[in-house]
Amino acid sequence: MKKNNKISSQSSIPGEQLVELEKIGLVVRELRFNFGLITQKELADRCGVHTNTIRTIEQGRKNYNLVSLMKIISYFKYDLPTFMRELM
């Protein structure tokens, strides 16, 4: 008997890591809204990243480049340690 091994269209990221990615995404989205309701495209242009990068981070469903995250949080005048404390 053959097992049905469907590949999930969801993320293959372990649950606890996925939760952390979702937290990061929520904080970035909140910062974007609190910073004058700028759009994802405006934020991407100002940070020098692609709009899809902003979308990916805010959705919290996929892993992304740490350098891109650092560009984004720098735009909001955060350093990485301060930003990470916001997640707690």
N, CA, C and O atoms as a Maestro MAE file, in Angstrom:
{
 s_m_m2io_version
 :::
 2.0.0
}

f_m_ct {
 s_m_title
 :::
 protein
 m_atom[352] {
  # First column is atom index #
  i_m_mmod_type
  r_m_x_coord
  r_m_y_coord
  r_m_z_coord
  i_m_residue_number
  s_m_chain_name
  s_m_pdb_residue_name
  s_m_pdb_atom_name
  i_m_atomic_number
  :::
  1 25 0.843 -1.174 0.000 1 A "MET " " N  " 7
  2 3 0.000 0.000 0.000 1 A "MET " " CA " 6
  3 2 0.893 1.243 0.000 1 A "MET " " C  " 6
  4 15 1.799 1.367 0.824 1 A "MET " " O  " 8
  5 25 0.632 2.139 -0.911 2 A "LYS " " N  " 7
  6 3 1.437 3.340 -1.077 2 A "LYS " " CA " 6
  7 2 0.864 4.476 -0.242 2 A "LYS " " C  " 6
  8 15 -0.338 4.738 -0.271 2 A "LYS " " O  " 8
  9 25 1.745 5.150 0.505 3 A "LYS " " N  " 7
  10 3 1.315 6.294 1.304 3 A "LYS " " CA " 6
  11 2 1.233 7.538 0.438 3 A "LYS " " C  " 6
  12 15 2.027 7.715 -0.485 3 A "LYS " " O  " 8
  13 25 0.291 8.378 0.732 4 A "ASN " " N  " 7
  14 3 0.155 9.642 0.026 4 A "ASN " " CA " 6
  15 2 1.030 10.679 0.711 4 A "ASN " " C  " 6
  16 15 0.675 11.176 1.780 4 A "ASN " " O  " 8
  17 25 2.155 11.010 0.120 5 A "ASN " " N  " 7
  18 3 3.088 11.987 0.695 5 A "ASN " " CA " 6
  19 2 2.929 13.332 0.004 5 A "ASN " " C  " 6
  20 15 3.769 13.735 -0.801 5 A "ASN " " O  " 8
  21 25 1.864 14.005 0.323 6 A "LYS " " N  " 7
  22 3 1.637 15.324 -0.252 6 A "LYS " " CA " 6
  23 2 2.609 16.324 0.343 6 A "LYS " " C  " 6
  24 15 2.890 16.302 1.541 6 A "LYS " " O  " 8
  25 25 3.109 17.182 -0.492 7 A "ILE " " N  " 7
  26 3 3.943 18.278 -0.017 7 A "ILE " " CA " 6
  27 2 3.013 19.436 0.277 7 A "ILE " " C  " 6
  28 15 2.226 19.859 -0.571 7 A "ILE " " O  " 8
  29 25 3.118 19.930 1.471 8 A "SER " " N  " 7
  30 3 2.243 21.011 1.892 8 A "SER " " CA " 6
  31 2 2.570 22.288 1.135 8 A "SER " " C  " 6
  32 15 3.741 22.594 0.908 8 A "SER " " O  " 8
  33 25 1.562 23.021 0.750 9 A "SER " " N  " 7
  34 3 1.787 24.322 0.125 9 A "SER " " CA " 6
  35 2 2.157 25.351 1.182 9 A "SER " " C  " 6
  36 15 2.584 26.460 0.863 9 A "SER " " O  " 8
  37 25 1.989 24.973 2.435 10 A "GLN " " N  " 7
  38 3 2.394 25.823 3.549 10 A "GLN " " CA " 6
  39 2 3.903 25.766 3.657 10 A "GLN " " C  " 6
  40 15 4.579 25.165 2.822 10 A "GLN " " O  " 8
  41 25 4.410 26.385 4.673 11 A "SER " " N  " 7
  42 3 5.836 26.448 4.912 11 A "SER " " CA " 6
  43 2 6.368 25.131 5.464 11 A "SER " " C  " 6
  44 15 5.658 24.400 6.155 11 A "SER " " O  " 8
  45 25 7.628 24.840 5.149 12 A "SER " " N  " 7
  46 3 8.292 23.681 5.737 12 A "SER " " CA " 6
  47 2 9.127 24.103 6.941 12 A "SER " " C  " 6
  48 15 9.941 23.322 7.432 12 A "SER " " O  " 8
  49 25 8.937 25.305 7.410 13 A "ILE " " N  " 7
  50 3 9.653 25.836 8.565 13 A "ILE " " CA " 6
  51 2 9.035 25.253 9.829 13 A "ILE " " C  " 6
  52 15 7.811 25.233 9.965 13 A "ILE " " O  " 8
  53 25 9.869 24.775 10.763 14 A "PRO " " N  " 7
  54 3 9.324 24.240 12.016 14 A "PRO " " CA " 6
  55 2 8.444 25.249 12.736 14 A "PRO " " C  " 6
  56 15 8.656 26.457 12.630 14 A "PRO " " O  " 8
  57 25 7.452 24.747 13.471 15 A "GLY " " N  " 7
  58 3 6.430 25.569 14.109 15 A "GLY " " CA " 6
  59 2 6.933 26.724 14.942 15 A "GLY " " C  " 6
  60 15 6.452 27.847 14.792 15 A "GLY " " O  " 8
  61 25 7.912 26.471 15.837 16 A "GLU " " N  " 7
  62 3 8.369 27.558 16.708 16 A "GLU " " CA " 6
  63 2 9.092 28.637 15.916 16 A "GLU " " C  " 6
  64 15 9.014 29.815 16.265 16 A "GLU " " O  " 8
  65 25 9.801 28.249 14.847 17 A "GLN " " N  " 7
  66 3 10.463 29.247 14.012 17 A "GLN " " CA " 6
  67 2 9.436 30.039 13.215 17 A "GLN " " C  " 6
  68 15 9.597 31.241 13.002 17 A "GLN " " O  " 8
  69 25 8.396 29.371 12.784 18 A "LEU " " N  " 7
  70 3 7.327 30.041 12.048 18 A "LEU " " CA " 6
  71 2 6.650 31.086 12.927 18 A "LEU " " C  " 6
  72 15 6.318 32.173 12.454 18 A "LEU " " O  " 8
  73 25 6.444 30.767 14.198 19 A "VAL " " N  " 7
  74 3 5.845 31.711 15.139 19 A "VAL " " CA " 6
  75 2 6.730 32.951 15.256 19 A "VAL " " C  " 6
  76 15 6.220 34.072 15.281 19 A "VAL " " O  " 8
  77 25 8.036 32.766 15.325 20 A "GLU " " N  " 7
  78 3 8.957 33.904 15.427 20 A "GLU " " CA " 6
  79 2 8.920 34.750 14.158 20 A "GLU " " C  " 6
  80 15 8.946 35.978 14.235 20 A "GLU " " O  " 8
  81 25 8.859 34.111 12.997 21 A "LEU " " N  " 7
  82 3 8.755 34.854 11.739 21 A "LEU " " CA " 6
  83 2 7.461 35.665 11.695 21 A "LEU " " C  " 6
  84 15 7.448 36.798 11.212 21 A "LEU " " O  " 8
  85 25 6.386 35.087 12.196 22 A "GLU " " N  " 7
  86 3 5.113 35.801 12.226 22 A "GLU " " CA " 6
  87 2 5.195 37.007 13.151 22 A "GLU " " C  " 6
  88 15 4.658 38.066 12.828 22 A "GLU " " O  " 8
  89 25 5.866 36.865 14.307 23 A "LYS " " N  " 7
  90 3 6.039 38.000 15.222 23 A "LYS " " CA " 6
  91 2 6.818 39.123 14.556 23 A "LYS " " C  " 6
  92 15 6.448 40.293 14.657 23 A "LYS " " O  " 8
  93 25 7.900 38.760 13.875 24 A "ILE " " N  " 7
  94 3 8.709 39.761 13.174 24 A "ILE " " CA " 6
  95 2 7.853 40.479 12.140 24 A "ILE " " C  " 6
  96 15 7.896 41.704 12.028 24 A "ILE " " O  " 8
  97 25 7.082 39.714 11.393 25 A "GLY " " N  " 7
  98 3 6.219 40.304 10.374 25 A "GLY " " CA " 6
  99 2 5.205 41.274 10.959 25 A "GLY " " C  " 6
  100 15 4.950 42.335 10.389 25 A "GLY " " O  " 8
  101 25 4.631 40.908 12.095 26 A "LEU " " N  " 7
  102 3 3.655 41.797 12.740 26 A "LEU " " CA " 6
  103 2 4.304 43.092 13.214 26 A "LEU " " C  " 6
  104 15 3.713 44.164 13.088 26 A "LEU " " O  " 8
  105 25 5.511 43.000 13.757 27 A "VAL " " N  " 7
  106 3 6.194 44.210 14.223 27 A "VAL " " CA " 6
  107 2 6.546 45.111 13.044 27 A "VAL " " C  " 6
  108 15 6.369 46.326 13.128 27 A "VAL " " O  " 8
  109 25 7.040 44.539 11.949 28 A "VAL " " N  " 7
  110 3 7.375 45.341 10.766 28 A "VAL " " CA " 6
  111 2 6.122 46.018 10.232 28 A "VAL " " C  " 6
  112 15 6.149 47.203 9.898 28 A "VAL " " O  " 8
  113 25 5.038 45.281 10.150 29 A "ARG " " N  " 7
  114 3 3.781 45.859 9.653 29 A "ARG " " CA " 6
  115 2 3.307 46.991 10.572 29 A "ARG " " C  " 6
  116 15 2.882 48.044 10.099 29 A "ARG " " O  " 8
  117 25 3.384 46.765 11.882 30 A "GLU " " N  " 7
  118 3 2.984 47.792 12.840 30 A "GLU " " CA " 6
  119 2 3.853 49.036 12.711 30 A "GLU " " C  " 6
  120 15 3.342 50.155 12.752 30 A "GLU " " O  " 8
  121 25 5.148 48.852 12.556 31 A "LEU " " N  " 7
  122 3 6.049 49.996 12.367 31 A "LEU " " CA " 6
  123 2 5.679 50.763 11.095 31 A "LEU " " C  " 6
  124 15 5.644 51.994 11.086 31 A "LEU " " O  " 8
  125 25 5.406 50.018 10.029 32 A "ARG " " N  " 7
  126 3 5.046 50.661 8.755 32 A "ARG " " CA " 6
  127 2 3.772 51.490 8.916 32 A "ARG " " C  " 6
  128 15 3.703 52.617 8.424 32 A "ARG " " O  " 8
  129 25 2.782 50.953 9.587 33 A "PHE " " N  " 7
  130 3 1.535 51.690 9.796 33 A "PHE " " CA " 6
  131 2 1.732 52.877 10.722 33 A "PHE " " C  " 6
  132 15 1.170 53.949 10.499 33 A "PHE " " O  " 8
  133 25 2.533 52.682 11.763 34 A "ASN " " N  " 7
  134 3 2.771 53.770 12.715 34 A "ASN " " CA " 6
  135 2 3.690 54.851 12.162 34 A "ASN " " C  " 6
  136 15 3.806 55.932 12.738 34 A "ASN " " O  " 8
  137 25 4.334 54.559 11.059 35 A "PHE " " N  " 7
  138 3 5.277 55.494 10.457 35 A "PHE " " CA " 6
  139 2 4.592 56.254 9.320 35 A "PHE " " C  " 6
  140 15 5.223 56.567 8.310 35 A "PHE " " O  " 8
  141 25 3.338 56.541 9.481 36 A "GLY " " N  " 7
  142 3 2.628 57.345 8.498 36 A "GLY " " CA " 6
  143 2 1.870 56.553 7.464 36 A "GLY " " C  " 6
  144 15 1.597 57.056 6.374 36 A "GLY " " O  " 8
  145 25 1.524 55.320 7.787 37 A "LEU " " N  " 7
  146 3 0.746 54.467 6.877 37 A "LEU " " CA " 6
  147 2 1.368 54.367 5.486 37 A "LEU " " C  " 6
  148 15 0.665 54.438 4.478 37 A "LEU " " O  " 8
  149 25 2.686 54.201 5.440 38 A "ILE " " N  " 7
  150 3 3.321 54.042 4.131 38 A "ILE " " CA " 6
  151 2 2.995 52.661 3.575 38 A "ILE " " C  " 6
  152 15 2.780 51.710 4.327 38 A "ILE " " O  " 8
  153 25 2.961 52.567 2.261 39 A "THR " " N  " 7
  154 3 2.652 51.295 1.616 39 A "THR " " CA " 6
  155 2 3.878 50.389 1.637 39 A "THR " " C  " 6
  156 15 4.993 50.826 1.925 39 A "THR " " O  " 8
  157 25 3.645 49.122 1.326 40 A "GLN " " N  " 7
  158 3 4.760 48.188 1.223 40 A "GLN " " CA " 6
  159 2 5.733 48.638 0.139 40 A "GLN " " C  " 6
  160 15 6.948 48.520 0.303 40 A "GLN " " O  " 8
  161 25 5.204 49.151 -0.966 41 A "LYS " " N  " 7
  162 3 6.067 49.624 -2.055 41 A "LYS " " CA " 6
  163 2 6.901 50.823 -1.614 41 A "LYS " " C  " 6
  164 15 8.095 50.889 -1.904 41 A "LYS " " O  " 8
  165 25 6.278 51.768 -0.916 42 A "GLU " " N  " 7
  166 3 7.027 52.928 -0.434 42 A "GLU " " CA " 6
  167 2 8.145 52.501 0.511 42 A "GLU " " C  " 6
  168 15 9.264 53.005 0.420 42 A "GLU " " O  " 8
  169 25 7.845 51.582 1.411 43 A "LEU " " N  " 7
  170 3 8.860 51.105 2.337 43 A "LEU " " CA " 6
  171 2 9.979 50.397 1.579 43 A "LEU " " C  " 6
  172 15 11.157 50.620 1.859 43 A "LEU " " O  " 8
  173 25 9.623 49.562 0.640 44 A "ALA " " N  " 7
  174 3 10.632 48.852 -0.155 44 A "ALA " " CA " 6
  175 2 11.540 49.836 -0.890 44 A "ALA " " C  " 6
  176 15 12.760 49.678 -0.885 44 A "ALA " " O  " 8
  177 25 10.951 50.842 -1.515 45 A "ASP " " N  " 7
  178 3 11.746 51.845 -2.239 45 A "ASP " " CA " 6
  179 2 12.685 52.599 -1.305 45 A "ASP " " C  " 6
  180 15 13.839 52.852 -1.651 45 A "ASP " " O  " 8
  181 25 12.196 52.954 -0.130 46 A "ARG " " N  " 7
  182 3 12.996 53.717 0.829 46 A "ARG " " CA " 6
  183 2 14.117 52.886 1.446 46 A "ARG " " C  " 6
  184 15 15.140 53.428 1.865 46 A "ARG " " O  " 8
  185 25 13.920 51.562 1.500 47 A "CYS " " N  " 7
  186 3 14.915 50.674 2.124 47 A "CYS " " CA " 6
  187 2 15.856 50.021 1.118 47 A "CYS " " C  " 6
  188 15 16.871 49.435 1.494 47 A "CYS " " O  " 8
  189 25 15.515 50.125 -0.150 48 A "GLY " " N  " 7
  190 3 16.341 49.496 -1.172 48 A "GLY " " CA " 6
  191 2 16.160 47.987 -1.260 48 A "GLY " " C  " 6
  192 15 17.099 47.256 -1.573 48 A "GLY " " O  " 8
  193 25 14.944 47.528 -0.982 49 A "VAL " " N  " 7
  194 3 14.622 46.107 -1.125 49 A "VAL " " CA " 6
  195 2 13.426 45.981 -2.061 49 A "VAL " " C  " 6
  196 15 12.779 46.974 -2.393 49 A "VAL " " O  " 8
  197 25 13.143 44.777 -2.475 50 A "HIS " " N  " 7
  198 3 12.012 44.535 -3.370 50 A "HIS " " CA " 6
  199 2 10.713 44.517 -2.573 50 A "HIS " " C  " 6
  200 15 10.703 44.133 -1.403 50 A "HIS " " O  " 8
  201 25 9.636 44.925 -3.195 51 A "THR " " N  " 7
  202 3 8.319 44.919 -2.557 51 A "THR " " CA " 6
  203 2 7.958 43.517 -2.066 51 A "THR " " C  " 6
  204 15 7.354 43.370 -1.003 51 A "THR " " O  " 8
  205 25 8.319 42.502 -2.822 52 A "ASN " " N  " 7
  206 3 8.031 41.123 -2.403 52 A "ASN " " CA " 6
  207 2 8.731 40.786 -1.087 52 A "ASN " " C  " 6
  208 15 8.230 39.974 -0.310 52 A "ASN " " O  " 8
  209 25 9.882 41.402 -0.834 53 A "THR " " N  " 7
  210 3 10.590 41.166 0.427 53 A "THR " " CA " 6
  211 2 9.763 41.678 1.588 53 A "THR " " C  " 6
  212 15 9.631 40.998 2.607 53 A "THR " " O  " 8
  213 25 9.203 42.870 1.445 54 A "ILE " " N  " 7
  214 3 8.354 43.438 2.500 54 A "ILE " " CA " 6
  215 2 7.141 42.536 2.719 54 A "ILE " " C  " 6
  216 15 6.784 42.223 3.855 54 A "ILE " " O  " 8
  217 25 6.523 42.131 1.638 55 A "ARG " " N  " 7
  218 3 5.336 41.277 1.716 55 A "ARG " " CA " 6
  219 2 5.679 39.951 2.406 55 A "ARG " " C  " 6
  220 15 4.942 39.494 3.280 55 A "ARG " " O  " 8
  221 25 6.789 39.343 2.013 56 A "THR " " N  " 7
  222 3 7.213 38.062 2.595 56 A "THR " " CA " 6
  223 2 7.449 38.183 4.090 56 A "THR " " C  " 6
  224 15 7.018 37.326 4.860 56 A "THR " " O  " 8
  225 25 8.128 39.239 4.502 57 A "ILE " " N  " 7
  226 3 8.408 39.435 5.923 57 A "ILE " " CA " 6
  227 2 7.114 39.652 6.694 57 A "ILE " " C  " 6
  228 15 6.909 39.043 7.744 57 A "ILE " " O  " 8
  229 25 6.245 40.509 6.186 58 A "GLU " " N  " 7
  230 3 4.997 40.802 6.900 58 A "GLU " " CA " 6
  231 2 4.089 39.591 6.990 58 A "GLU " " C  " 6
  232 15 3.364 39.442 7.973 58 A "GLU " " O  " 8
  233 25 4.109 38.727 5.993 59 A "GLN " " N  " 7
  234 3 3.271 37.518 6.036 59 A "GLN " " CA " 6
  235 2 3.811 36.499 7.027 59 A "GLN " " C  " 6
  236 15 3.053 35.680 7.545 59 A "GLN " " O  " 8
  237 25 5.114 36.538 7.299 60 A "GLY " " N  " 7
  238 3 5.706 35.643 8.276 60 A "GLY " " CA " 6
  239 2 5.626 34.176 7.924 60 A "GLY " " C  " 6
  240 15 5.594 33.329 8.817 60 A "GLY " " O  " 8
  241 25 5.592 33.858 6.648 61 A "ARG " " N  " 7
  242 3 5.425 32.465 6.229 61 A "ARG " " CA " 6
  243 2 6.682 31.862 5.605 61 A "ARG " " C  " 6
  244 15 6.765 30.646 5.435 61 A "ARG " " O  " 8
  245 25 7.648 32.695 5.266 62 A "LYS " " N  " 7
  246 3 8.856 32.200 4.607 62 A "LYS " " CA " 6
  247 2 10.071 32.826 5.264 62 A "LYS " " C  " 6
  248 15 10.005 33.904 5.855 62 A "LYS " " O  " 8
  249 25 11.174 32.118 5.144 63 A "ASN " " N  " 7
  250 3 12.426 32.654 5.616 63 A "ASN " " CA " 6
  251 2 12.865 33.760 4.650 63 A "ASN " " C  " 6
  252 15 12.466 33.752 3.485 63 A "ASN " " O  " 8
  253 25 13.657 34.683 5.106 64 A "TYR " " N  " 7
  254 3 14.102 35.781 4.266 64 A "TYR " " CA " 6
  255 2 15.507 36.171 4.658 64 A "TYR " " C  " 6
  256 15 16.069 35.645 5.619 64 A "TYR " " O  " 8
  257 25 16.059 37.078 3.920 65 A "ASN " " N  " 7
  258 3 17.430 37.524 4.090 65 A "ASN " " CA " 6
  259 2 17.553 38.462 5.281 65 A "ASN " " C  " 6
  260 15 16.821 39.447 5.373 65 A "ASN " " O  " 8
  261 25 18.470 38.166 6.192 66 A "LEU " " N  " 7
  262 3 18.676 39.000 7.369 66 A "LEU " " CA " 6
  263 2 19.128 40.405 6.981 66 A "LEU " " C  " 6
  264 15 18.759 41.373 7.645 66 A "LEU " " O  " 8
  265 25 19.912 40.533 5.928 67 A "VAL " " N  " 7
  266 3 20.374 41.851 5.481 67 A "VAL " " CA " 6
  267 2 19.175 42.716 5.089 67 A "VAL " " C  " 6
  268 15 19.145 43.910 5.386 67 A "VAL " " O  " 8
  269 25 18.206 42.124 4.433 68 A "SER " " N  " 7
  270 3 17.001 42.873 4.056 68 A "SER " " CA " 6
  271 2 16.247 43.335 5.293 68 A "SER " " C  " 6
  272 15 15.791 44.477 5.355 68 A "SER " " O  " 8
  273 25 16.113 42.454 6.277 69 A "LEU " " N  " 7
  274 3 15.431 42.833 7.514 69 A "LEU " " CA " 6
  275 2 16.176 43.981 8.192 69 A "LEU " " C  " 6
  276 15 15.553 44.911 8.703 69 A "LEU " " O  " 8
  277 25 17.498 43.917 8.197 70 A "MET " " N  " 7
  278 3 18.282 44.975 8.829 70 A "MET " " CA " 6
  279 2 18.111 46.313 8.105 70 A "MET " " C  " 6
  280 15 18.069 47.360 8.751 70 A "MET " " O  " 8
  281 25 18.014 46.292 6.787 71 A "LYS " " N  " 7
  282 3 17.757 47.530 6.034 71 A "LYS " " CA " 6
  283 2 16.408 48.126 6.433 71 A "LYS " " C  " 6
  284 15 16.273 49.341 6.584 71 A "LYS " " O  " 8
  285 25 15.420 47.260 6.602 72 A "ILE " " N  " 7
  286 3 14.069 47.712 6.944 72 A "ILE " " CA " 6
  287 2 14.037 48.295 8.348 72 A "ILE " " C  " 6
  288 15 13.507 49.386 8.558 72 A "ILE " " O  " 8
  289 25 14.598 47.576 9.306 73 A "ILE " " N  " 7
  290 3 14.529 48.081 10.679 73 A "ILE " " CA " 6
  291 2 15.397 49.319 10.859 73 A "ILE " " C  " 6
  292 15 15.102 50.164 11.704 73 A "ILE " " O  " 8
  293 25 16.464 49.435 10.074 74 A "SER " " N  " 7
  294 3 17.290 50.650 10.120 74 A "SER " " CA " 6
  295 2 16.489 51.859 9.647 74 A "SER " " C  " 6
  296 15 16.661 52.963 10.165 74 A "SER " " O  " 8
  297 25 15.627 51.653 8.675 75 A "TYR " " N  " 7
  298 3 14.779 52.744 8.190 75 A "TYR " " CA " 6
  299 2 13.925 53.312 9.333 75 A "TYR " " C  " 6
  300 15 13.660 54.513 9.389 75 A "TYR " " O  " 8
  301 25 13.506 52.433 10.229 76 A "PHE " " N  " 7
  302 3 12.684 52.847 11.365 76 A "PHE " " CA " 6
  303 2 13.528 53.261 12.569 76 A "PHE " " C  " 6
  304 15 13.012 53.426 13.674 76 A "PHE " " O  " 8
  305 25 14.839 53.430 12.339 77 A "LYS " " N  " 7
  306 3 15.779 53.878 13.379 77 A "LYS " " CA " 6
  307 2 15.949 52.855 14.498 77 A "LYS " " C  " 6
  308 15 16.156 53.227 15.653 77 A "LYS " " O  " 8
  309 25 15.863 51.579 14.163 78 A "TYR " " N  " 7
  310 3 16.108 50.498 15.103 78 A "TYR " " CA " 6
  311 2 17.442 49.849 14.760 78 A "TYR " " C  " 6
  312 15 17.861 49.842 13.603 78 A "TYR " " O  " 8
  313 25 18.105 49.306 15.774 79 A "ASP " " N  " 7
  314 3 19.197 48.379 15.520 79 A "ASP " " CA " 6
  315 2 18.638 46.985 15.804 79 A "ASP " " C  " 6
  316 15 17.549 46.854 16.363 79 A "ASP " " O  " 8
  317 25 19.367 45.967 15.429 80 A "LEU " " N  " 7
  318 3 18.840 44.604 15.551 80 A "LEU " " CA " 6
  319 2 18.530 44.221 16.999 80 A "LEU " " C  " 6
  320 15 17.462 43.662 17.246 80 A "LEU " " O  " 8
  321 25 19.420 44.497 17.979 81 A "PRO " " N  " 7
  322 3 19.091 44.119 19.358 81 A "PRO " " CA " 6
  323 2 17.818 44.815 19.878 81 A "PRO " " C  " 6
  324 15 16.998 44.189 20.550 81 A "PRO " " O  " 8
  325 25 17.661 46.095 19.567 82 A "THR " " N  " 7
  326 3 16.465 46.825 20.022 82 A "THR " " CA " 6
  327 2 15.221 46.237 19.366 82 A "THR " " C  " 6
  328 15 14.204 46.036 20.030 82 A "THR " " O  " 8
  329 25 15.298 45.965 18.077 83 A "PHE " " N  " 7
  330 3 14.166 45.379 17.368 83 A "PHE " " CA " 6
  331 2 13.781 44.037 17.970 83 A "PHE " " C  " 6
  332 15 12.598 43.755 18.161 83 A "PHE " " O  " 8
  333 25 14.782 43.204 18.272 84 A "MET " " N  " 7
  334 3 14.497 41.885 18.824 84 A "MET " " CA " 6
  335 2 13.850 41.984 20.199 84 A "MET " " C  " 6
  336 15 13.032 41.135 20.552 84 A "MET " " O  " 8
  337 25 14.192 42.990 20.971 85 A "ARG " " N  " 7
  338 3 13.536 43.191 22.270 85 A "ARG " " CA " 6
  339 2 12.051 43.542 22.089 85 A "ARG " " C  " 6
  340 15 11.228 43.211 22.943 85 A "ARG " " O  " 8
  341 25 11.716 44.198 21.001 86 A "GLU " " N  " 7
  342 3 10.322 44.539 20.712 86 A "GLU " " CA " 6
  343 2 9.476 43.273 20.507 86 A "GLU " " C  " 6
  344 15 8.260 43.299 20.693 86 A "GLU " " O  " 8
  345 25 10.113 42.190 20.132 87 A "LEU " " N  " 7
  346 3 9.391 40.943 19.872 87 A "LEU " " CA " 6
  347 2 8.991 40.215 21.137 87 A "LEU " " C  " 6
  348 15 8.126 39.339 21.108 87 A "LEU " " O  " 8
  349 25 9.608 40.567 22.233 88 A "MET " " N  " 7
  350 3 9.362 39.835 23.487 88 A "MET " " CA " 6
  351 2 8.179 40.348 24.240 88 A "MET " " C  " 6
  352 15 7.856 39.830 25.308 88 A "MET " " O  " 8
  :::
 }
 m_bond[351] {
  # First column is bond index #
  i_m_from
  i_m_to
  i_m_order
  :::
  1 1 2 1
  2 2 3 1
  3 3 4 2
  4 3 5 1
  5 5 6 1
  6 6 7 1
  7 7 8 2
  8 7 9 1
  9 9 10 1
  10 10 11 1
  11 11 12 2
  12 11 13 1
  13 13 14 1
  14 14 15 1
  15 15 16 2
  16 15 17 1
  17 17 18 1
  18 18 19 1
  19 19 20 2
  20 19 21 1
  21 21 22 1
  22 22 23 1
  23 23 24 2
  24 23 25 1
  25 25 26 1
  26 26 27 1
  27 27 28 2
  28 27 29 1
  29 29 30 1
  30 30 31 1
  31 31 32 2
  32 31 33 1
  33 33 34 1
  34 34 35 1
  35 35 36 2
  36 35 37 1
  37 37 38 1
  38 38 39 1
  39 39 40 2
  40 39 41 1
  41 41 42 1
  42 42 43 1
  43 43 44 2
  44 43 45 1
  45 45 46 1
  46 46 47 1
  47 47 48 2
  48 47 49 1
  49 49 50 1
  50 50 51 1
  51 51 52 2
  52 51 53 1
  53 53 54 1
  54 54 55 1
  55 55 56 2
  56 55 57 1
  57 57 58 1
  58 58 59 1
  59 59 60 2
  60 59 61 1
  61 61 62 1
  62 62 63 1
  63 63 64 2
  64 63 65 1
  65 65 66 1
  66 66 67 1
  67 67 68 2
  68 67 69 1
  69 69 70 1
  70 70 71 1
  71 71 72 2
  72 71 73 1
  73 73 74 1
  74 74 75 1
  75 75 76 2
  76 75 77 1
  77 77 78 1
  78 78 79 1
  79 79 80 2
  80 79 81 1
  81 81 82 1
  82 82 83 1
  83 83 84 2
  84 83 85 1
  85 85 86 1
  86 86 87 1
  87 87 88 2
  88 87 89 1
  89 89 90 1
  90 90 91 1
  91 91 92 2
  92 91 93 1
  93 93 94 1
  94 94 95 1
  95 95 96 2
  96 95 97 1
  97 97 98 1
  98 98 99 1
  99 99 100 2
  100 99 101 1
  101 101 102 1
  102 102 103 1
  103 103 104 2
  104 103 105 1
  105 105 106 1
  106 106 107 1
  107 107 108 2
  108 107 109 1
  109 109 110 1
  110 110 111 1
  111 111 112 2
  112 111 113 1
  113 113 114 1
  114 114 115 1
  115 115 116 2
  116 115 117 1
  117 117 118 1
  118 118 119 1
  119 119 120 2
  120 119 121 1
  121 121 122 1
  122 122 123 1
  123 123 124 2
  124 123 125 1
  125 125 126 1
  126 126 127 1
  127 127 128 2
  128 127 129 1
  129 129 130 1
  130 130 131 1
  131 131 132 2
  132 131 133 1
  133 133 134 1
  134 134 135 1
  135 135 136 2
  136 135 137 1
  137 137 138 1
  138 138 139 1
  139 139 140 2
  140 139 141 1
  141 141 142 1
  142 142 143 1
  143 143 144 2
  144 143 145 1
  145 145 146 1
  146 146 147 1
  147 147 148 2
  148 147 149 1
  149 149 150 1
  150 150 151 1
  151 151 152 2
  152 151 153 1
  153 153 154 1
  154 154 155 1
  155 155 156 2
  156 155 157 1
  157 157 158 1
  158 158 159 1
  159 159 160 2
  160 159 161 1
  161 161 162 1
  162 162 163 1
  163 163 164 2
  164 163 165 1
  165 165 166 1
  166 166 167 1
  167 167 168 2
  168 167 169 1
  169 169 170 1
  170 170 171 1
  171 171 172 2
  172 171 173 1
  173 173 174 1
  174 174 175 1
  175 175 176 2
  176 175 177 1
  177 177 178 1
  178 178 179 1
  179 179 180 2
  180 179 181 1
  181 181 182 1
  182 182 183 1
  183 183 184 2
  184 183 185 1
  185 185 186 1
  186 186 187 1
  187 187 188 2
  188 187 189 1
  189 189 190 1
  190 190 191 1
  191 191 192 2
  192 191 193 1
  193 193 194 1
  194 194 195 1
  195 195 196 2
  196 195 197 1
  197 197 198 1
  198 198 199 1
  199 199 200 2
  200 199 201 1
  201 201 202 1
  202 202 203 1
  203 203 204 2
  204 203 205 1
  205 205 206 1
  206 206 207 1
  207 207 208 2
  208 207 209 1
  209 209 210 1
  210 210 211 1
  211 211 212 2
  212 211 213 1
  213 213 214 1
  214 214 215 1
  215 215 216 2
  216 215 217 1
  217 217 218 1
  218 218 219 1
  219 219 220 2
  220 219 221 1
  221 221 222 1
  222 222 223 1
  223 223 224 2
  224 223 225 1
  225 225 226 1
  226 226 227 1
  227 227 228 2
  228 227 229 1
  229 229 230 1
  230 230 231 1
  231 231 232 2
  232 231 233 1
  233 233 234 1
  234 234 235 1
  235 235 236 2
  236 235 237 1
  237 237 238 1
  238 238 239 1
  239 239 240 2
  240 239 241 1
  241 241 242 1
  242 242 243 1
  243 243 244 2
  244 243 245 1
  245 245 246 1
  246 246 247 1
  247 247 248 2
  248 247 249 1
  249 249 250 1
  250 250 251 1
  251 251 252 2
  252 251 253 1
  253 253 254 1
  254 254 255 1
  255 255 256 2
  256 255 257 1
  257 257 258 1
  258 258 259 1
  259 259 260 2
  260 259 261 1
  261 261 262 1
  262 262 263 1
  263 263 264 2
  264 263 265 1
  265 265 266 1
  266 266 267 1
  267 267 268 2
  268 267 269 1
  269 269 270 1
  270 270 271 1
  271 271 272 2
  272 271 273 1
  273 273 274 1
  274 274 275 1
  275 275 276 2
  276 275 277 1
  277 277 278 1
  278 278 279 1
  279 279 280 2
  280 279 281 1
  281 281 282 1
  282 282 283 1
  283 283 284 2
  284 283 285 1
  285 285 286 1
  286 286 287 1
  287 287 288 2
  288 287 289 1
  289 289 290 1
  290 290 291 1
  291 291 292 2
  292 291 293 1
  293 293 294 1
  294 294 295 1
  295 295 296 2
  296 295 297 1
  297 297 298 1
  298 298 299 1
  299 299 300 2
  300 299 301 1
  301 301 302 1
  302 302 303 1
  303 303 304 2
  304 303 305 1
  305 305 306 1
  306 306 307 1
  307 307 308 2
  308 307 309 1
  309 309 310 1
  310 310 311 1
  311 311 312 2
  312 311 313 1
  313 313 314 1
  314 314 315 1
  315 315 316 2
  316 315 317 1
  317 317 318 1
  318 318 319 1
  319 319 320 2
  320 319 321 1
  321 321 322 1
  322 322 323 1
  323 323 324 2
  324 323 325 1
  325 325 326 1
  326 326 327 1
  327 327 328 2
  328 327 329 1
  329 329 330 1
  330 330 331 1
  331 331 332 2
  332 331 333 1
  333 333 334 1
  334 334 335 1
  335 335 336 2
  336 335 337 1
  337 337 338 1
  338 338 339 1
  339 339 340 2
  340 339 341 1
  341 341 342 1
  342 342 343 1
  343 343 344 2
  344 343 345 1
  345 345 346 1
  346 346 347 1
  347 347 348 2
  348 347 349 1
  349 349 350 1
  350 350 351 1
  351 351 352 2
  :::
 }
}
